Amino acid sequence: MSFLQGSPPWPCLVREGERRSLVLNVVGALIVAFVLVINLARVTPLTSLRATLLIALGLYRLWVKNERPRGIAGAEE
């Protein structure tokens, strides 16, 4: 997912006159999007995403419970 989120800015970084590079970047982003859609159509990736979200939610709750410590010094109090 993060790779796909990073793909749209690539065409903006292409220098003028490098149309081949622009086309390659756009095609690459479309291929990544297609693969992600196909993978999300299966059950296994959805289970993995669900588990990741549960872990993130648990870590967020621990962070809030500890009054949102900033830095390593506040984490051990």
N, C-alpha and C positions, 0 to 999 in steps of 0.2 A: 504494500500500500504506500509506504513512504517513497519508494522508487517512482511510483506513478505520480505522486504529489510533487516530486522534484522535476518531473519531465516537462511540464508546460513552460517553465522559464527558459529552457534550453534554446528554443528558436529565437528568443530575444537576445541571446548572447552571440548569435551568428553575425559575422561581419557582412557588410554590403557586398553584393556580387558573389556570395557563396551560396547560391540557390541549392546546390547539391547537398550541402550540409544541412540546410533548413529542411529539405524534403526528408532526409535521413532521420533527423530528430523527430519530425512529426510522425513518420511511419513507425519509428521505435516506440513512441508514446502510445500509438494506437495498438500496436502488438501487445504491449504490457497491459493495457486496459482489457483487451480481448482475453488474454490469459487469466487475468484476475476474475473476469466475469465467468469464464468456464470453470475455474477452480471453486468459486463460490456457489456454483450450481450443485456441487457435490456436498454430502453431509459432513465429511471429515473436517474440512476447513471451518465450517460453521461451529463445530464442537470446539475446535482449537481457539477460534475467536471468542467464544463464550467463556472458555476457561481463562483466557487472557484478561477479559473484562472483569471476571470475578476476582482474579488476583489483584488487578489494579484497584478495584473497589475496596478490597481488604486493606491494601497498603494505604489508600487514601484515608480510610477510617482510622487506621493507626496514627497517621500523621495528624489528623484533626484531634484525635483523643490526646495526643501529646502536645496540644496547643500549638501546632504548626512550627516546630523548631526550625531555626535557620542555621545552617552550618553544622559542623560536627560538634562544636562546643555546646550547643543547646540540646543536642540529641541525648546526652547522657545525664541530664539533670533529673 
